[in-house]
Amino acid sequence: MPSGIEVTKQAIDDFAKIQRHMLIAKEEGATKTYASLKDEYLSLKAILQVSGVNMTDIDKIKE
């Protein structure tokens, strides 16, 4: 079973990946893709905030 640190690290990695895809979708004008990614972004952001992760430096979208 993964430790809390491992789960948090995976969530941070997933969060960074989602943000990269969101930025590309926004640049390309892919509004449906962006909206779909935003749902996952918000879920991961909530999990990270509850886990006590400081979002200031890692949140590039700022929504």
C-alpha positions in Angstrom: 0.0 0.0 0.0 1.4 3.4 -1.0 2.4 5.9 1.8 0.8 9.3 2.1 3.9 10.9 0.6 3.7 8.6 -2.4 0.0 9.4 -3.0 0.7 13.2 -2.6 3.6 13.0 -5.1 1.4 11.2 -7.6 -1.3 13.8 -7.2 1.2 16.6 -7.7 2.6 14.9 -10.8 -1.0 14.4 -12.2 -1.8 18.0 -11.4 1.3 19.3 -13.3 0.3 17.0 -16.3 -3.3 18.3 -16.3 -2.1 21.9 -16.2 0.3 21.3 -19.2 -2.6 19.9 -21.2 -4.9 22.7 -20.1 -2.4 25.3 -21.3 -2.0 23.6 -24.7 -5.8 23.3 -25.1 -6.3 26.9 -24.2 -3.6 28.0 -26.7 -5.2 25.9 -29.4 -8.7 27.1 -28.6 -9.9 23.6 -27.7 -12.7 24.8 -25.4 -14.3 21.4 -24.9 -11.0 19.7 -24.1 -10.1 22.6 -21.7 -13.4 22.3 -19.9 -13.0 18.5 -19.5 -9.5 18.9 -18.2 -10.7 21.6 -15.8 -12.9 19.1 -14.0 -9.9 16.9 -13.2 -7.8 20.0 -12.4 -10.3 21.1 -9.8 -10.6 17.7 -8.2 -6.8 17.3 -8.0 -6.5 20.9 -6.6 -9.0 20.1 -3.9 -7.2 16.9 -2.9 -3.8 18.7 -2.8 -5.2 21.6 -0.7 -6.8 19.2 1.8 -3.4 17.4 1.9 -1.7 20.6 3.0 0.2 21.2 -0.3 1.1 24.9 -0.8 -0.4 25.6 -4.2 1.2 29.0 -4.7 4.2 27.8 -6.7 2.7 24.9 -8.5 -0.7 26.3 -9.7 0.0 27.8 -13.1 -3.7 28.1 -14.1 -4.8 30.2 -11.1 -8.5 29.5 -11.6 
